[in-house]
Structure formats: structure tokens, C-alpha cells
Amino acid sequence: MTTKKHFAPSELIINEDGSCFHLHLKPEQLADRVILVGDPARVNTVADHFESIECDVQSREFHTITGTYKGKRITCQSHGIGCDNIDIVMTELDSLANIDYETREERDEHRTLTCVRIGTCGGLQPYTPTGTFIASVKSIGFDGLLNYYGRRNEVCDLQLEEAFKEHMQWDPIKGAPYVSIADKELIEQIAQDDMVRGYTISCGGFYGPQGRQIRIPLADPNQNEKVESFEYDGLRVCNFEMESSALAGLASLLGHRAMTCCMVIANRYAQEMNTAYKNTIDTLIQRVLDRI
């Protein structure tokens, strides 16, 4: 007989009301379909399409609404900015699905979540102007988060990692980049024939890590040019954002389906920016709601 692992209070922190530590969400409030967004206010934009709402929970940057859309029970969860926040959100969502909060033991039957992140990004190619929808087939993590987890090599494209490091003349002082893989069936389900597919780079910051120089010089002033020229297996790096690598990687390790689709709001190649993107991202939201 296998002894079930017990998760100590210091490791799995459960609030007094039975909710997970950061999200303040209870197991019964989580749907199998999850839409992830960065901006807490965008949760309301998604939920405006729901026919009914079960719960509306907010704690810090983590805003959750679970409701029904065309008969589908969906949770919309905000995660804030950065892969560090994805570490919190994916770990706690998985705990809600697969750990019994009363016994603090893993459930007998694994529950699989389907997670689609709807975000914004910077386009890096001439064929990704502002307004383009991009589906991240594989994500190159500059953040290093997945390197802290065992089995990371089992869910990463190691050959692509090596090809990218060689092309970039990667400086080891930055830490090792990793390449996580989105769920292939979910990509087909969501991207269909109207989203550009390619590689995405998840950066550990908005300015220097994305090649923006404000008042501090860059360690590699030619970073973006090298990124834009990288090609592997017929695909190029289409965009910069800050979360997709951690989402795809952690979901794979935890047994969930996940992907990211973003709308381009700035094209770094053409040096264009659309600050009024909030008026148009609803088109992408509607598309994902219909397909998830």
C-alpha cells in the first residue's frame, strides 16, 4: 500500500476559511476551464460575457470570477505580471484541483485543468503588426523559473534550447533559458486558422530584458536583432511577453493543458505602439471563450 504524501501547513498554506493562501479561492469555486489574464480589471471584461456568475473573489492582484458561458463553466483568473506570479497561480490552482484540503493529501484521481492565457505582447516580426493574434507554440523562458523544478528536462525542448543559446551567444551569467511546450491539441483548438503560430520569449522584466534602454545601458545591445533572426524547425520568435514559458512548463509538470495567445500591442520591429488596445482585445476574449 502506497502512503500518500502529506503537505505540511508551512508548504501548502490554507487560510482559515478553507481557501488557498494567495488566491483566496476554495476548491468548489474552480472550474475545469480556466482563462488567465494579467490585469485584474480584465477579469470583469471576460465575465461581462458570462450568463451567470457563481463567485467573485479578489486578493491583491489575484481576481477570480467563476461563471457560465454558453453552458460552459469557466473560471477567469488574473495573475498579475511575471513568471513568479504564474508560479503562485498554477501551483495554487493545481492544489485546489488535486489536493484534499481537509486531509492535506493528494486526491486519488487526477483532475486536469484546461488553461488559456489571454495576454498582450510586443511583436518582433514584420508579419506581426499591432492587432495580430499570436499563439505561443513553444516559449523560451528568460526568467529561469522552471530550472528550480525537478523533471524540467522531461517537458522542455532541449535541442531548441541549445540551438537558441548558440545563436544568441548566450552569457551564462543570465542563467539558463528553458523552452516549454504548449499543449498541441489545445493549440489546434484555440488558434485554429486565424492566429499566427510561433515561438514566444518570456522575459524577466519589461525594460532591459526586452531590450529597452532607458537610463541604464544594456548588457547586450544586439539582443533583439539576434532574437528576430533566430529560426528553428521553420518557426521564428514572434513576440515578447512575460508569462507563457512558466505557464506551459508548470502545466506540463502538473498534468494540465495550457497555452498562451496574445494580441500584439507594440511592434518592436516597426517601433509602433497601440495604447488603446483595451478597446480591441475583447475580440480575442470572445474567440477564446467560444473555443475553450
Number of C-alpha atoms within 10 A of each C-alpha: 3 4 6 11 9 13 16 10 10 7 8 17 16 20 14 8 9 14 19 20 16 17 22 19 27 19 19 9 17 24 20 14 20 21 26 27 25 24 17 21 12 22 23 16 15 21 21 12 16 20 12 15 16 11 13 17 15 16 13 11 18 22 25 27 24 25 23 17 18 11 10 16 18 23 27 27 30 26 26 20 18 20 27 17 19 25 17 14 21 20 15 24 21 21 20 20 22 19 23 15 21 8 10 17 17 17 15 10 9 14 14 16 20 19 26 26 26 22 25 25 24 25 32 26 18 12 12 23 22 20 19 20 26 26 28 30 23 28 32 27 28 22 25 20 20 26 15 8 11 9 11 19 14 12 19 22 17 15 10 18 17 16 14 21 15 11 13 18 11 16 12 9 6 10 12 18 24 30 30 32 23 25 23 13 12 19 21 11 13 21 23 13 9 11 18 19 21 18 24 33 27 29 24 21 16 15 13 18 20 21 20 15 12 9 7 9 11 16 11 14 13 11 16 19 13 14 20 18 13 16 16 12 6 6 13 18 23 26 29 29 26 27 29 34 35 28 29 31 29 24 26 20 15 16 14 20 22 26 30 31 27 27 26 28 26 25 25 24 17 14 11 14 15 12 9 9 16 12 8 12 21 15 11 18 20 12 12 18 19 11 11 16
